[in-house]
Each structure stands twice: as structure tokens, then as C-alpha cells.
């Protein structure tokens, strides 16, 4: 297994509360091209670097999406990917501390835990929503998704439980060698079959040959980048970049879908919520010491502790908006440091209609690709986001949450449609769920078939979120792991 980053075994990875302090060693820190729908701003696209990928830097929320999301995949031509098909694989991977039932597993490698030390402000958010007759939902992966509650997290006994910790035993395996700090540059082919990869390590060009198959799991940005660098993608674009065309496939790098998201931020007096102040620093240091000795307390927080799934007046049978309530002020994805204390809340469009692209900026794999989510290019997304923001504010303005007397950093007249739209365009961005750039399907234009085999070449497979034909209604870590489980099973069956 080749990994461009390191092993991600430091306390900055293992301690959940260190999530805001990731560095270039663990985060690719991509940016988008300027977005017309966001007033020409460049969006931020953090992606995990190192073993575990984005599961090493994410908020650890365990969400599968709505069951009908997968039935939609099936109906789009992804045979064998309906809800009844994928549920056993979710259960297989899951080690839920609540135990096993018809929807959950308790002996898989991926630990899923409750938040035993959730902040009282998060519980106030849930209570406020319940006073508006929004049902409290103790399990967003249960019989229904609608409602509000505390999220379950991919943690084990207070530690972040990445995909690497779940699936790569520390002692290793006899049939697995892991090579880190190795940047894959392209796939090698012999007579139309993937026969290895070329990579760069410590400034040296190297190659590894594959006897049976090559599997890409570089994510929704770098998987299409590697395909294009290897000659698989839109023929005209590859020719422009001076690359030989192995397979002319327009869908490579197309169909980019992501959850567009608006964040409200509120300042409060005192240090009840997290924040930057002398007292806040002392409290954080105390929480770190507690975690180091007990693996308990505030440093187990995913920050986005509470949230929910709402149906606005524009929704169909599925929720169309997801909320994430954070126990701190978050500006510009945490990159802008704010003095003082407070809380934030996100509202995102669960099933965006806007579609974007990933394209090569250079034929050098070390150069970031051109990422264009094309946010809010479809007016339906703005309509849903405005409805979601208004629904979010109704909760934020309701006791007991309103009792914290938060001061809105970006006040707006919610009845003024033009003002609200202008504020959204000035502040909205991703909530980190890009998919679709190497979509799965049964049609000839699809990048991979329903067994995750790349069309047009032999011996090449993809196992990441890029294969999703539609963005699921929720966080994408859990379904990405399910896709990996299924790819492994397909390989065992196909290769014997």
C-alpha cells in the first residue's frame, strides 16, 4: 500500500480535540478555483493526508445517509447497491458500543461510540429544537433519519478511530507492506491492463509492479487526478496537458457534488463555550491533561457534537437539510482565529443539484488539481439553503439555547430574501463531502461498473467516494468505508 503522507500516529491525530490543529503533514489544504456563486471567492477543501485519509482529520461523525439514497444509486444503474444490499456491509464494518441489532453491528473493526462528555450547550441545542416539535432522534442511522440529537462518533475509548486504525493492525500483516511518504504519479499499463504504479519517494522515481490488480483510493479529488495523469479521462483535456490518451472518458473528473453549507456564529460572555481567552486556554490545557491520563473529558469532543436532519417546505420524502451545532465560534473553517467565546451552527444542502469538475492544473502529480464545485450554480440549491438557514435560526432563537444570549456576528433580516441570499454568497462554503468524480454505473459512460472496475482497462479498481453516483444525505466517511469493504469483497471474488 502506497501512502503520500505519514502514519498519523501522533497525539494530534489520536486526541479528538486536536482536530483544529492539523498541519500540512496531515492535510492537503486544497482550495477551489474562484466560485461565481460565492462572490468569486475561493473555497477551502481540506483533505486528509496520511494513513486513514480524511478519517484522520474529520469530525468523526458516523452517518450513513438515508436508506433511499442507496435505492437511488440502484435505480441509476448501480446494480447491487440498494439499501438492502449495502446494509450488511455497514453492519460488517461497525463496532457499535450500543450493541448489535438489525441495523447495527458490534464486532466490526470500525468503532462507533456515544459522546459521553458532550457539552451542555449541545444538549441545549437539542432541547431547543424539541420545543419546536422537532423530534429528538437518538440514532440517525436507525429506523428514521429525521430529527435532532447528539451524533455518534468514530472513537474508541476516547481516541479517534481512523480507517487505518480500524483496518491496519499495528503489528502489520504478512501479506501487506505499507510504504509512506510515497506520492503516486501515474498508473502503469501493459497491453491495456494496469500493471503497476510509478511513484516518487525522497526525490527518487520508483515503480512497483502489480501481479493481479491496482486499487485507487485517493478520494474525490486525487483519484480523478491520478486517472487523468495516467491517460484516463476527457480526451481533449488530456491532449491539452500533453498526455497520451489511454481511455477517453468524459465522466472522469465530472459530476463533482459537495454539500454547500452556511455557518452562523454567535459570541457569548464568559467562557462557558470554547474560545480564545486566558481562561479558555487554561481550561483547554486542563482538558488535555485529563485526556492524557484518562481518555475522558472535553478533548474527546468532535466540536460538532449535536445536529440533525430537517425537512424544509421544499423537501420530498427525505430530509433536505443537515445541521451541525458547534461549541465554539468557527470562522473560515477555523483558519481565522477569533478572540472570545461562543458557538456556531451549520446548515447544509443535503442533495445539491449543482455539479462541478476536477481538472489537471499540471502534469506533475505534486501540483494540486483544479477543483471547481460550481457551488450554487443551480438556483434550487440556494432555495433549499435559505430555507435551511431560516429553520436553523428558529432553533437558535429558542430557549434554552437562546438563554445563552449569543450575539450574532452576521445579523440579517431573515424576511429579506435578497439580504439573506447576499449573506449566504458572502459566507457559504463546503462542509467537506466531495463525491462523484469517477462515478459508478451500468452505462458505457460510467467510470466504474457496479463491481468498481474501471471501464476500458483491466485490473484497475476504485474504492473511495469518487464512485458515488449521487451524494448521500449526510457525512461521507461511513459510506466511503462501506465502499472499501465492498471493493475488497469484489477483489476476493474476482481474483480468487
C-alpha positions in Angstrom: 0.0 0.0 0.0 1.4 3.4 -1.0 0.5 6.5 1.0 1.6 10.0 0.1 1.6 11.1 3.8 2.8 9.6 7.0 1.4 7.2 9.5 -0.7 9.6 11.5 0.1 8.1 14.9 0.8 11.4 16.8 -1.4 12.8 19.5 -2.6 15.4 17.1 -4.4 12.6 15.3 -5.4 10.4 18.2 -6.7 13.1 20.5 -10.1 14.1 19.1 -9.9 17.6 20.4 -6.8 18.4 18.4 -8.8 18.4 15.2 -8.4 22.2 14.7 -4.6 22.0 14.9 -3.8 19.8 11.9 -0.8 20.8 9.8 0.4 20.3 6.2 1.7 16.9 7.2 -1.9 15.7 7.7 -4.0 18.0 5.5 -3.6 18.7 1.8 -5.3 22.0 2.3 -6.7 22.3 -1.2 -8.6 25.3 -2.5 -11.1 25.6 -5.2 -11.0 27.9 -8.3 -12.9 31.2 -7.8 -16.6 30.4 -7.4 -19.0 32.8 -9.1 -21.8 31.6 -6.8 -19.8 32.6 -3.8 -19.0 36.1 -4.9 -15.8 35.0 -6.7 -14.3 33.6 -3.5 -12.0 30.5 -3.5 -13.4 27.8 -1.3 -11.3 25.7 1.1 -11.1 21.9 0.7 -9.3 20.2 3.5 -8.4 16.5 2.7 -6.7 14.1 4.9 -3.0 13.2 4.2 -1.5 10.1 5.7 -2.9 6.7 6.8 -6.6 6.9 7.3 -7.1 9.7 4.8 -9.7 12.2 5.8 -10.8 10.0 8.7 -7.7 11.2 10.4 -8.8 14.9 10.3 -12.6 14.8 10.2 -15.2 15.5 12.9 -15.6 11.7 13.3 -19.4 11.8 12.8 -20.8 8.4 12.0 -23.6 8.9 9.5 -24.7 6.5 6.7 -27.2 8.7 4.9 -30.8 8.0 4.2 -31.7 4.4 3.1 -33.4 5.7 -0.1 -30.1 7.3 -1.1 -28.8 3.8 -1.9 -32.0 2.8 -3.6 -31.5 5.8 -5.8 -28.0 4.5 -6.7 -29.5 1.2 -7.6 -32.1 2.8 -9.8 -29.5 4.8 -11.6 -27.9 1.6 -12.8 -25.7 0.7 -9.8 -27.0 -2.9 -9.6 -26.4 -4.4 -6.1 -26.1 -1.0 -4.3 -29.6 -0.6 -3.0 -30.2 -0.2 0.8 -30.8 -3.9 1.3 -27.5 -4.7 -0.5 -25.3 -2.2 1.4 -26.8 -2.6 4.9 -24.9 -5.9 5.6 -21.7 -4.2 4.8 -22.3 -1.3 7.1 -23.1 -3.8 9.8 -20.0 -5.8 9.0 -17.7 -2.8 9.4 -19.3 -1.4 12.6 -18.4 -2.0 16.2 -21.1 0.0 17.9 -20.9 0.3 21.7 -24.7 0.1 21.9 -24.6 -3.4 20.6 -25.9 -5.2 17.6 -29.4 -5.2 16.2 -31.0 -5.5 12.8 -29.4 -2.2 11.7 -26.1 -2.2 13.6 -23.0 -4.4 14.1 -20.9 -4.8 17.2 -17.9 -6.8 16.2 -16.5 -4.9 13.2 -13.2 -3.1 13.1 -14.7 0.5 13.0 -15.6 1.6 16.5 -18.7 3.8 16.8 -19.2 5.4 20.2 -21.6 7.7 22.0 -20.4 11.1 23.3 -20.1 10.6 27.0 -18.8 14.1 27.7 -21.0 16.3 25.4 -21.1 20.0 26.2 -24.2 21.3 27.9 -24.6 23.8 25.1 -25.0 20.9 22.7 -27.8 19.4 24.8 -29.4 22.9 24.9 -29.5 22.9 21.1 -31.3 19.5 21.1 -33.8 20.8 23.8 -34.4 24.0 21.9 -35.3 22.0 18.7 -37.5 19.7 20.6 -39.5 22.7 21.9 -40.3 23.5 18.2 -41.8 19.9 17.9 -38.7 18.6 16.1 -38.3 15.0 17.2 -35.3 14.0 19.2 -33.6 11.2 17.4 -31.2 9.1 19.4 -29.9 7.2 16.3 -29.6 9.0 12.9 -28.6 5.6 11.5 -31.7 3.9 12.9 -35.2 3.4 11.6 -35.6 7.1 10.6 -33.1 9.9 9.9 -35.3 13.0 10.7 -34.9 14.9 13.9 -32.1 16.3 16.2 -29.7 14.7 18.6 -26.1 14.1 19.5 -24.0 12.4 16.9 -22.3 9.1 17.4 -18.6 9.3 16.6 -15.8 7.0 15.2 -13.9 6.8 18.5 -12.7 4.0 20.7 -12.4 4.7 24.4 -11.9 8.4 23.9 -9.5 8.1 21.0 -10.1 8.9 17.3 -10.6 5.7 15.4 -9.5 6.2 11.9 -10.0 3.8 9.0 -6.3 3.0 9.3 -6.6 2.1 13.0 -9.7 0.0 12.1 -8.2 -1.9 9.2 -4.4 -1.8 9.5 -3.2 -3.7 12.6 -0.2 -2.0 14.3 1.8 -5.3 14.0 1.1 -5.4 10.3 0.2 -8.4 8.2 2.4 -10.9 6.4 0.7 -10.1 3.1 0.9 -6.3 3.4 3.7 -3.8 3.1 2.9 -0.1 3.8 5.1 2.5 2.1 4.6 6.0 3.4 5.7 9.4 2.0 5.3 7.9 -1.5 3.5 10.2 -4.0 1.9 8.1 -6.7 2.4 9.8 -10.1 0.6 7.6 -12.5 -0.7 4.1 -13.2 1.4 1.8 -15.4 -0.2 -0.3 -18.2 0.9 -3.3 -20.1 -1.3 -4.3 -23.1 -4.3 -2.4 -21.7 -4.0 -3.8 -18.2 -3.0 -1.9 -15.1 0.4 -3.5 -14.2 1.7 -1.2 -11.5 2.3 2.4 -10.4 5.1 4.9 -10.7 5.7 6.9 -7.6 8.1 9.4 -6.0 9.8 9.0 -2.7 12.5 11.1 -1.2 13.1 12.7 -4.5 13.6 9.3 -6.3 11.4 8.0 -9.1 10.3 4.4 -8.3 7.9 1.8 -9.7 6.0 -1.1 -8.2 4.6 -3.8 -10.4 1.2 -5.5 -9.7 0.7 -9.1 -10.4 -3.1 -9.0 -10.2 -4.7 -5.6 -9.8 -4.3 -1.9 -8.8 -6.8 -0.2 -6.5 -7.1 3.6 -6.3 -8.4 5.1 -3.0 -7.2 8.7 -3.3 -10.5 10.4 -2.8 -12.8 12.6 -4.9 -10.0 15.0 -6.0 -6.9 12.9 -6.3 -8.4 9.7 -7.8 -9.6 11.6 -10.9 -6.3 13.4 -10.9 -4.4 10.1 -11.0 -6.7 8.7 -13.6 -6.1 11.7 -15.9 -2.3 11.6 -15.3 -2.5 8.0 -16.4 -4.3 8.8 -19.6 -7.9 8.0 -18.5 -10.2 11.0 -18.7 -11.6 13.6 -21.1 -9.5 13.2 -24.2 -9.4 16.8 -25.2 -8.3 17.9 -21.8 -5.6 15.2 -21.6 -4.3 16.3 -25.0 -4.2 19.9 -23.8 -2.0 18.8 -20.9 0.3 16.9 -23.3 -0.8 13.5 -22.1 -1.4 10.3 -24.1 -5.0 9.1 -24.1 -5.4 5.6 -22.8 -9.2 5.8 -22.4 -11.3 8.8 -23.5 -13.8 9.0 -20.6 -15.6 12.3 -20.2 -17.0 11.4 -16.7 -13.6 11.3 -15.1 -13.4 14.5 -13.0 -17.0 15.4 -13.9 -20.2 15.2 -11.7 -18.4 16.7 -8.7 -21.0 17.1 -5.9 -20.5 18.6 -2.5 -22.6 19.8 0.4 -22.8 23.6 0.3 -23.0 25.0 3.8 -23.7 28.2 5.7 -22.3 28.8 9.1 -23.9 31.1 11.7 -21.6 32.3 14.5 -22.5 33.8 17.9 -20.4 35.4 20.6 -21.2 35.0 24.3 -20.0 36.4 27.5 -17.8 34.3 29.8 -16.1 31.1 29.0 -18.9 28.6 29.1 -18.4 27.8 25.4 -14.9 27.1 23.9 -12.9 30.1 22.8 -9.7 32.1 22.8 -9.0 33.8 26.1 -6.7 33.4 29.1 -9.3 31.4 31.0 -10.2 29.4 27.9 -6.6 28.4 27.4 -6.3 27.2 31.0 -9.5 25.1 30.6 -8.2 23.6 27.4 -4.9 22.7 29.0 -6.7 21.1 31.9 -8.8 19.1 29.4 -5.7 17.9 27.6 -4.1 16.7 30.9 -7.4 14.9 31.8 -7.4 13.2 28.4 -3.8 12.2 28.6 -4.4 10.4 31.9 -7.9 9.1 31.4 -9.0 9.5 27.8 -12.1 11.3 29.1 -13.4 14.8 29.2 -13.5 17.8 26.8 -10.8 16.7 24.5 -12.9 13.8 23.3 -15.2 16.4 21.6 -15.8 16.4 17.9 -16.8 20.1 18.4 -19.8 19.4 16.1 -21.4 17.4 18.8 -25.1 17.9 18.0 -27.2 18.4 14.9 -29.9 16.9 12.9 -31.8 16.3 9.7 -34.7 18.6 8.7 -37.3 18.6 6.0 -37.9 22.1 4.8 -41.0 23.1 2.8 -39.1 22.1 -0.3 -38.2 18.6 0.8 -39.6 15.4 -0.6 -39.6 12.1 1.2 -36.1 12.6 2.6 -34.6 15.4 4.8 -33.0 18.1 2.6 -31.0 20.0 5.2 -28.5 18.8 7.8 -27.4 20.9 10.9 -24.2 20.7 12.8 -24.0 22.6 16.1 -20.5 23.5 17.2 -19.5 24.5 20.8 -17.1 27.2 19.5 -17.0 30.1 17.1 -15.7 28.9 13.7 -14.7 31.3 11.1 -13.3 30.4 7.7 -13.0 26.7 8.7 -11.1 27.6 11.8 -8.4 29.3 9.9 -9.4 32.8 11.2 -8.6 33.0 14.9 -11.4 34.7 16.9 -10.9 36.1 20.3 -13.6 35.3 22.8 -16.1 32.5 23.3 -19.3 31.4 21.6 -21.0 28.8 19.4 -21.7 28.2 15.7 -24.2 26.3 13.7 -24.0 24.9 10.1 -26.9 24.3 7.7 -26.1 22.4 4.5 -28.0 21.3 1.4 -28.1 17.5 1.5 -28.8 16.8 -2.2 -27.3 19.6 -4.2 -28.2 20.0 -7.9 -25.1 21.9 -8.8 -22.3 19.9 -10.5 -18.7 20.7 -10.8 -15.4 19.3 -12.1 -11.9 18.3 -11.2 -9.2 19.0 -13.9 -5.5 18.9 -14.1 -3.5 22.1 -13.4 -0.3 20.4 -14.3 1.1 17.0 -15.4 3.0 16.9 -12.1 1.2 14.8 -9.5 2.5 17.1 -6.7 0.6 20.0 -8.1 -3.0 20.3 -6.8 -5.7 19.7 -9.3 -8.2 22.4 -10.3 -11.2 21.9 -8.1 -14.5 23.6 -9.3 -17.5 22.6 -7.2 -19.6 25.2 -9.1 -21.4 26.0 -5.9 -24.9 27.4 -6.1 -24.9 27.4 -9.9 -28.3 25.7 -9.7 -30.8 28.0 -8.2 -32.6 25.1 -6.4 -29.6 24.8 -4.1 -29.9 28.5 -3.0 -33.6 28.0 -2.3 -33.0 25.0 -0.1 -30.1 26.7 1.7 -32.2 29.8 2.5 -35.0 27.6 3.9 -32.4 25.6 5.9 -30.8 28.8 7.4 -34.2 30.1 8.4 -35.1 26.8 10.1 -31.7 26.8 11.8 -32.3 30.3 13.2 -35.7 29.3 14.6 -33.8 26.7 16.8 -31.1 29.1 17.7 -33.7 31.7 18.9 -35.5 29.2 21.1 -34.8 28.5 24.8 -32.8 27.1 26.4 -30.2 27.8 23.7 -31.4 31.4 23.4 -30.7 31.8 27.1 -27.0 32.0 26.4 -27.7 35.4 24.8 -25.5 34.8 21.9 -24.7 37.9 19.8 -24.9 37.1 16.1 -21.7 38.1 14.3 -23.6 38.4 11.0 -27.1 39.6 11.7 -29.6 39.6 8.8 -33.3 40.2 8.4 -34.4 36.6 7.6 -37.5 38.0 5.9 -35.4 39.9 3.4 -34.8 37.3 0.8 -32.2 39.4 -1.1 -30.2 40.2 2.0 -30.2 36.6 3.1 -29.0 35.4 -0.3 -26.3 38.0 -0.3 -25.0 36.9 3.1 -25.0 33.2 2.0 -23.0 34.1 -1.1 -20.5 36.0 1.1 -20.0 33.2 3.7 -21.1 29.8 2.4 -18.6 27.0 1.6 -18.2 23.3 1.8 -18.9 21.0 4.7 -16.3 18.6 3.3 -18.2 15.9 1.4 -17.0 15.9 -2.2 -18.0 12.8 -4.3 -18.9 11.7 -7.8 -15.8 12.4 -9.9 -15.4 8.7 -11.0 -19.0 7.7 -10.9 -20.3 4.2 -10.8 -22.9 3.0 -13.3 -24.0 0.3 -15.8 -23.9 2.7 -18.7 -21.0 2.9 -21.1 -20.2 6.5 -19.9 -19.6 5.5 -16.3 -16.1 5.4 -15.0 -16.5 2.2 -13.0 -19.0 -0.6 -13.2 -21.0 -1.8 -10.2 -18.1 -4.0 -9.2 -15.9 -0.9 -9.0 -13.8 -1.9 -12.1 -12.6 1.0 -14.2 -14.2 0.7 -17.6 -11.8 0.4 -20.6 -8.9 -1.2 -18.8 -8.3 -4.4 -17.0 -7.0 -4.8 -13.4 -7.9 -1.3 -12.2 -10.4 -0.6 -9.4 -11.5 2.4 -7.3 -12.6 2.3 -3.7 -13.5 5.7 -2.5 -16.2 8.4 -2.5 -15.4 9.4 -6.1 -17.5 6.4 -7.3 -20.7 7.7 -5.7 -23.2 8.5 -8.5 -25.2 10.8 -6.1 -24.1 12.5 -2.9 -25.7 10.8 0.1 -27.7 12.7 2.6 -25.1 13.0 5.4 -21.5 12.8 6.2 -19.5 10.6 3.8 -16.9 8.8 6.0 -19.1 5.8 6.8 -20.3 5.1 3.3 -16.7 5.5 2.0 -15.6 2.8 4.4 -18.6 0.6 3.2 -17.4 1.1 -0.4 -13.9 0.0 0.6 -15.4 -3.2 2.2 -17.3 -4.0 -0.9 -14.3 -3.4 -3.2 -12.3 -5.8 -1.1 -15.0 -8.4 -1.4 -15.2 -7.9 -5.2 -11.5 -8.4 -5.5 -11.5 -11.6 -3.4 -14.3 -12.9 -5.7 -12.8 -11.8 -9.0 -9.2 -12.7 -8.2 -9.8 -15.8 -6.2 
